[in-house]
Amino acid sequence: QVQLVESGGGLVQAGGSLRLTCAVSGRSLTYRMAWFRATPETGRRFVAAVTWTGGTGLYDDSVEGRFSISADTTSNKVFLQMDNLEPGDTAVYYCAANRRSGDSFDFWGQGTQVTVSS
């Protein structure tokens, strides 16, 4: 059984930073971890992804150079460090996981709200 629990969201001014955390239960059943974000206007969109074996993260162009994703196998947590935040980053952020390389993301957390004020 895989469970994902996000934390770390909040209200921050433009230019500020936040770090989101995804606590993962059942890590052995997952392969790639990702963050998505959703607003009523855009729907759910990909932000970043990484595998538990490490390597370079994948990023949407809109966050490249400002966000950094990492996965810690010791704590079974995935982090999204968000720097130089912009009002356009305001969204509900979701942690997601898939079972194998190439699979769709089948496991989702409940989401955490990030609000960036101008």
Contacts in CASP RR format, 6 or more apart in sequence:
PFRMAT RR
TARGET T0000
AUTHOR 0000-0000-0000
METHOD contacts of the structure
MODEL  1
QVQLVESGGGLVQAGGSLRLTCAVSGRSLTYRMAWFRATPETGRRFVAAV
TWTGGTGLYDDSVEGRFSISADTTSNKVFLQMDNLEPGDTAVYYCAANRR
SGDSFDFWGQGTQVTVSS
1 25 0 8 1.000
1 26 0 8 1.000
1 29 0 8 1.000
2 24 0 8 1.000
2 25 0 8 1.000
2 26 0 8 1.000
2 29 0 8 1.000
2 30 0 8 1.000
2 97 0 8 1.000
2 107 0 8 1.000
3 24 0 8 1.000
3 25 0 8 1.000
3 26 0 8 1.000
3 107 0 8 1.000
3 109 0 8 1.000
4 22 0 8 1.000
4 23 0 8 1.000
4 24 0 8 1.000
4 25 0 8 1.000
4 95 0 8 1.000
4 96 0 8 1.000
4 97 0 8 1.000
4 107 0 8 1.000
4 108 0 8 1.000
4 109 0 8 1.000
5 22 0 8 1.000
5 23 0 8 1.000
5 95 0 8 1.000
5 109 0 8 1.000
5 110 0 8 1.000
6 20 0 8 1.000
6 21 0 8 1.000
6 22 0 8 1.000
6 93 0 8 1.000
6 94 0 8 1.000
6 95 0 8 1.000
6 109 0 8 1.000
6 110 0 8 1.000
6 111 0 8 1.000
6 112 0 8 1.000
7 20 0 8 1.000
7 21 0 8 1.000
7 23 0 8 1.000
7 112 0 8 1.000
8 18 0 8 1.000
8 19 0 8 1.000
8 20 0 8 1.000
8 21 0 8 1.000
8 112 0 8 1.000
9 18 0 8 1.000
9 20 0 8 1.000
9 93 0 8 1.000
9 112 0 8 1.000
9 113 0 8 1.000
9 114 0 8 1.000
10 18 0 8 1.000
10 112 0 8 1.000
10 113 0 8 1.000
10 114 0 8 1.000
10 115 0 8 1.000
11 115 0 8 1.000
11 116 0 8 1.000
11 117 0 8 1.000
12 18 0 8 1.000
12 85 0 8 1.000
12 114 0 8 1.000
12 115 0 8 1.000
12 116 0 8 1.000
12 117 0 8 1.000
13 116 0 8 1.000
13 117 0 8 1.000
13 118 0 8 1.000
14 85 0 8 1.000
14 86 0 8 1.000
14 87 0 8 1.000
14 116 0 8 1.000
14 117 0 8 1.000
14 118 0 8 1.000
15 83 0 8 1.000
15 84 0 8 1.000
15 85 0 8 1.000
15 86 0 8 1.000
15 116 0 8 1.000
16 83 0 8 1.000
16 84 0 8 1.000
16 85 0 8 1.000
16 116 0 8 1.000
17 81 0 8 1.000
17 82 0 8 1.000
17 83 0 8 1.000
17 84 0 8 1.000
17 85 0 8 1.000
18 82 0 8 1.000
18 85 0 8 1.000
18 114 0 8 1.000
19 79 0 8 1.000
19 80 0 8 1.000
19 81 0 8 1.000
19 82 0 8 1.000
20 35 0 8 1.000
20 79 0 8 1.000
20 80 0 8 1.000
20 82 0 8 1.000
20 93 0 8 1.000
20 95 0 8 1.000
20 112 0 8 1.000
20 114 0 8 1.000
21 77 0 8 1.000
21 78 0 8 1.000
21 79 0 8 1.000
22 33 0 8 1.000
22 35 0 8 1.000
22 77 0 8 1.000
22 78 0 8 1.000
22 79 0 8 1.000
22 80 0 8 1.000
22 95 0 8 1.000
22 109 0 8 1.000
23 76 0 8 1.000
23 77 0 8 1.000
24 30 0 8 1.000
24 33 0 8 1.000
24 76 0 8 1.000
24 77 0 8 1.000
24 78 0 8 1.000
24 95 0 8 1.000
24 97 0 8 1.000
25 76 0 8 1.000
26 76 0 8 1.000
27 52 0 8 1.000
27 73 0 8 1.000
27 76 0 8 1.000
29 99 0 8 1.000
30 52 0 8 1.000
30 97 0 8 1.000
30 98 0 8 1.000
30 99 0 8 1.000
30 107 0 8 1.000
31 51 0 8 1.000
31 52 0 8 1.000
31 97 0 8 1.000
31 98 0 8 1.000
31 99 0 8 1.000
31 100 0 8 1.000
31 101 0 8 1.000
31 103 0 8 1.000
32 49 0 8 1.000
32 50 0 8 1.000
32 51 0 8 1.000
32 97 0 8 1.000
32 98 0 8 1.000
32 101 0 8 1.000
32 102 0 8 1.000
32 105 0 8 1.000
33 49 0 8 1.000
33 50 0 8 1.000
33 51 0 8 1.000
33 52 0 8 1.000
33 69 0 8 1.000
33 71 0 8 1.000
33 78 0 8 1.000
33 95 0 8 1.000
33 96 0 8 1.000
33 97 0 8 1.000
34 46 0 8 1.000
34 47 0 8 1.000
34 48 0 8 1.000
34 49 0 8 1.000
34 50 0 8 1.000
34 95 0 8 1.000
34 96 0 8 1.000
34 97 0 8 1.000
34 98 0 8 1.000
34 105 0 8 1.000
35 47 0 8 1.000
35 48 0 8 1.000
35 49 0 8 1.000
35 69 0 8 1.000
35 78 0 8 1.000
35 80 0 8 1.000
35 93 0 8 1.000
35 94 0 8 1.000
35 95 0 8 1.000
35 96 0 8 1.000
36 44 0 8 1.000
36 45 0 8 1.000
36 46 0 8 1.000
36 47 0 8 1.000
36 93 0 8 1.000
36 94 0 8 1.000
36 96 0 8 1.000
36 105 0 8 1.000
37 44 0 8 1.000
37 45 0 8 1.000
37 47 0 8 1.000
37 89 0 8 1.000
37 91 0 8 1.000
37 92 0 8 1.000
37 93 0 8 1.000
37 94 0 8 1.000
37 114 0 8 1.000
38 44 0 8 1.000
38 45 0 8 1.000
38 91 0 8 1.000
38 92 0 8 1.000
38 94 0 8 1.000
39 90 0 8 1.000
39 91 0 8 1.000
39 92 0 8 1.000
42 91 0 8 1.000
44 94 0 8 1.000
45 60 0 8 1.000
46 60 0 8 1.000
47 59 0 8 1.000
47 60 0 8 1.000
47 63 0 8 1.000
47 67 0 8 1.000
47 80 0 8 1.000
47 93 0 8 1.000
48 57 0 8 1.000
48 58 0 8 1.000
48 59 0 8 1.000
48 60 0 8 1.000
48 63 0 8 1.000
48 67 0 8 1.000
48 68 0 8 1.000
48 69 0 8 1.000
48 80 0 8 1.000
49 57 0 8 1.000
49 58 0 8 1.000
49 69 0 8 1.000
50 57 0 8 1.000
50 58 0 8 1.000
50 69 0 8 1.000
50 70 0 8 1.000
50 71 0 8 1.000
50 78 0 8 1.000
51 71 0 8 1.000
52 71 0 8 1.000
52 73 0 8 1.000
54 71 0 8 1.000
57 69 0 8 1.000
59 65 0 8 1.000
59 67 0 8 1.000
59 69 0 8 1.000
63 82 0 8 1.000
63 89 0 8 1.000
66 82 0 8 1.000
66 83 0 8 1.000
66 84 0 8 1.000
66 85 0 8 1.000
67 80 0 8 1.000
67 81 0 8 1.000
67 82 0 8 1.000
67 83 0 8 1.000
68 80 0 8 1.000
68 81 0 8 1.000
68 83 0 8 1.000
69 78 0 8 1.000
69 79 0 8 1.000
69 80 0 8 1.000
69 81 0 8 1.000
70 78 0 8 1.000
70 79 0 8 1.000
70 81 0 8 1.000
71 77 0 8 1.000
71 78 0 8 1.000
71 79 0 8 1.000
72 78 0 8 1.000
72 79 0 8 1.000
78 95 0 8 1.000
80 93 0 8 1.000
82 89 0 8 1.000
82 114 0 8 1.000
85 114 0 8 1.000
85 116 0 8 1.000
86 116 0 8 1.000
87 116 0 8 1.000
87 117 0 8 1.000
87 118 0 8 1.000
88 116 0 8 1.000
89 114 0 8 1.000
89 116 0 8 1.000
90 114 0 8 1.000
90 115 0 8 1.000
90 116 0 8 1.000
91 113 0 8 1.000
91 114 0 8 1.000
92 111 0 8 1.000
92 112 0 8 1.000
92 113 0 8 1.000
92 114 0 8 1.000
93 111 0 8 1.000
93 112 0 8 1.000
93 113 0 8 1.000
93 114 0 8 1.000
94 108 0 8 1.000
94 109 0 8 1.000
94 110 0 8 1.000
94 111 0 8 1.000
95 108 0 8 1.000
95 109 0 8 1.000
95 111 0 8 1.000
96 105 0 8 1.000
96 107 0 8 1.000
96 108 0 8 1.000
96 109 0 8 1.000
97 105 0 8 1.000
97 106 0 8 1.000
97 107 0 8 1.000
98 104 0 8 1.000
98 105 0 8 1.000
98 106 0 8 1.000
98 107 0 8 1.000
99 106 0 8 1.000
END
